[in-house]
Amino acid sequence: MATYKIKEGQTLFDVALQLYGDVSAVYELVRLNPTTIPHILATNLAGQTITYEEQLNDVATRYKTTGDIITTRYPETITVGAFTWSVAWSPPFTPAPTT
């Protein structure tokens, strides 16, 4: 067994793909972490440490070796260097006019 700390912006499905290489592994994550993850639609999991069984498949190994993190939830704030933007403050997207 190994442990993993869920990152900001990660859904449980992101974590399953990251650690197991397959989103259907959400059921395995719930089974292994019943107090932390009560069901597959659990939210606000950022910062929680969970246990999982390490996988030796191409997808899981790639994410582990590259350090890439799968996140599909839009973050509340975006920080780049010394600058932070809030999605609540940003003006709405306005497409350029077409001619």
C-alpha positions as CSV (number, residue, x, y, z in Angstrom):
1,M,0.0,0.0,0.0
2,A,1.1,3.5,-0.8
3,T,-0.3,7.0,0.2
4,Y,-1.2,10.0,-2.0
5,K,-2.2,13.5,-1.0
6,I,-5.0,14.8,-3.2
7,K,-4.1,18.0,-5.0
8,E,-6.2,21.2,-5.4
9,G,-8.4,20.8,-8.5
10,Q,-8.4,17.0,-8.5
11,T,-11.7,15.1,-8.6
12,L,-11.8,11.5,-7.4
13,F,-11.9,10.5,-11.1
14,D,-8.7,12.4,-11.7
15,V,-7.0,10.6,-8.8
16,A,-8.2,7.2,-10.1
17,L,-6.7,7.9,-13.5
18,Q,-3.5,9.3,-12.0
19,L,-2.9,6.4,-9.6
20,Y,-4.5,3.4,-11.4
21,G,-4.5,4.4,-15.0
22,D,-8.3,3.9,-15.2
23,V,-11.1,6.0,-13.9
24,S,-13.2,3.0,-13.0
25,A,-10.7,2.6,-10.1
26,V,-12.8,5.2,-8.1
27,Y,-14.6,2.2,-6.6
28,E,-11.3,0.8,-5.4
29,L,-10.3,4.2,-3.9
30,V,-13.7,4.3,-2.0
31,R,-13.3,0.8,-0.8
32,L,-9.7,1.4,0.5
33,N,-10.6,4.8,2.1
34,P,-14.2,4.6,3.5
35,T,-13.7,7.3,6.1
36,T,-12.0,9.8,3.8
37,I,-14.0,9.1,0.7
38,P,-17.6,8.1,1.6
39,H,-18.8,7.8,-2.1
40,I,-17.6,8.3,-5.6
41,L,-19.0,11.8,-5.9
42,A,-17.2,13.1,-2.8
43,T,-15.9,16.7,-3.2
44,N,-13.5,19.0,-1.4
45,L,-10.9,16.3,-1.1
46,A,-7.9,18.5,-1.7
47,G,-5.3,18.0,1.0
48,Q,-6.7,14.6,2.1
49,T,-4.2,11.7,2.2
50,I,-5.5,8.4,0.9
51,T,-4.1,4.9,0.5
52,Y,-4.0,3.0,-2.7
53,E,-2.4,-0.1,-4.2
54,E,0.5,0.9,-6.5
55,Q,0.0,-0.1,-10.1
56,L,2.6,-1.2,-12.7
57,N,0.9,-0.1,-15.9
58,D,2.0,2.4,-18.5
59,V,-0.5,5.2,-17.6
60,A,0.1,5.2,-13.8
61,T,3.9,4.8,-14.2
62,R,4.1,7.7,-16.6
63,Y,2.3,10.1,-14.3
64,K,4.5,8.9,-11.4
65,T,7.7,9.4,-13.2
66,T,6.9,12.7,-14.9
67,G,5.3,14.2,-11.9
68,D,2.4,15.5,-14.0
69,I,-0.9,16.0,-12.1
70,I,-4.3,15.4,-13.6
71,T,-6.7,18.1,-12.6
72,T,-10.0,18.7,-14.4
73,R,-11.8,20.9,-11.9
74,Y,-11.3,24.6,-12.6
75,P,-9.3,26.2,-9.7
76,E,-10.8,29.1,-7.6
77,T,-7.5,31.0,-8.0
78,I,-4.6,30.8,-10.4
79,T,-1.1,31.7,-9.2
80,V,1.8,32.3,-11.4
81,G,4.9,33.6,-9.7
82,A,4.0,36.6,-7.5
83,F,0.6,37.1,-9.3
84,T,-2.7,35.6,-8.2
85,W,-6.0,35.8,-10.2
86,S,-9.4,34.9,-8.8
87,V,-12.1,33.4,-11.1
88,A,-14.6,35.4,-9.2
89,W,-12.9,38.7,-10.2
90,S,-12.1,37.9,-13.8
91,P,-14.4,39.5,-16.4
92,P,-16.4,37.1,-18.6
93,F,-14.9,35.9,-21.8
94,T,-16.1,37.9,-24.8
95,P,-15.4,36.3,-28.2
96,A,-14.0,38.5,-30.9
97,P,-16.6,39.7,-33.5
98,T,-16.8,37.8,-36.7
99,T,-17.1,39.5,-40.1
